[in-house]
Amino acid sequence: MLGQRIRTAVVLLALFLPALFASSPWPFWGFTGLMILAAGWEWGRLTGLKGPRAILLGLLSVALSAWWFQPGSASSRNELDILWVLAALAWGLLGGLSLARGPEGWGRLAPRVRQSLGVIVLSLAWAAMLVARERGLNFLLSIFCLVWVADSAAYLGGRLLGRHKLAFTISPGKTWEGAFSGALAVSGLALAWTAHVDGAFWADGPSVFGVLQKNLGPWGMCACTWVLTAMAVVGDLFESLLKRAQGVKDSSALLPGHGGVLDRIDALIPVFPAALALCVLTKGAA
C-alpha cells in the first residue's frame, strides 16, 4: 500500500509541478480543471448519480466556473469578490450546520439539493484557484502550502497529543489537539513566509500572508490563518460526511493508494474562496 501511495504521489507531482510553474496559465487551468471534473463525478456518485449523469455534474462544475472566471475580465473580478464573501459565509454557517446534523441530516436532503450544492462549491473552488493563479504564483502557492501544512501538522499533533475528539460520528480520528496543532503550524508558516519568501527576488507578488499582513498587521494575519485553518478542517470533515452518508471509505479509486480526488482536495475547496474573501474584507483595514 505504501509503495502504491508513493508511486501515485510521484505521478501526480510530475503532472502538477510543471503545470504550477509554467509561464502560461493554461497548463494549470487544464490540470486543475480535470481534477474538478473528476471531483464532480465523485460528488455525483456520492449523491446517488451513476454513469454519465455523475460525469455531467463534473462538467457542469467546470462550465459554471469557466463562465464565472472569464480570463482578463476586470468586471467579472469585482463580481467574484462578492461571491468569495458569500461562499466563505456559507461554508462557515451552512457547513457548520451540516456537520452538526451529521450524516443522517445530510442524507435527508433531497438528492437534487445535494447535487446542486456540489456544482456550486466545486465551481467556486476552481474559479478561486484560477483567480489566485492570476494574482501570482507566490499567492497561489502560499494557499496550497497553508492547507498542506495544516493537514500535516494536524495529523502529527493528533497522533502525539490527541485526546479530545473533534467530530467522532463523522471522522473518529480527528481531535481538537490536532486542529490546534494545525493552526499553530500555519501561523508559524505565515510569519516565516512573510519574512523570508515575500521579499525573495523570484516572488511575483505578495502571498496571501503578505496581503493579510499588509491589511491587518502580523497579529491580524495570524488570526486570519486560524480562520483559514478552521475552513480546511470544515472542508475535510464535510467530505467525510459525504462518504459516511453513502457508507463508503473513499470518494473513488481514481488515485491508487490515496482514494479519490475529493479525498485529496477536500480541504482546498472552502479555503481558496475563503482566502480571497479575507483579502477582500480586510482591504484598507490598516
Buried (B, 14 or more C-beta within 10 A) or exposed (E): EEEEEEEBBEEBEEBBEEBBEBEEBEBBBEBBBBBBBBBBBBBBBBBEBEEEEBBBBBBBBBEBBBEBBBEEEEEBBEEBBEBBBEBBEBBBEEBBEBBEBBBEBBBEBEEEEBBBBBBBBBBBBBBBBBBBBBBBBBBBBBBBBBBBBBBEBBBBBBEEBBEEBBBEEBBEBBBBBBBBBBBBBBBBBBBEBBEEBBEEEEBEEBBBBBBBBBBBEBEBBBBBBBBBBBBBBBBBBBBBBBBBBBEBEBBBEBBEBBBBBBBBBBBBBBBBBBBBBBBBBBEEEE
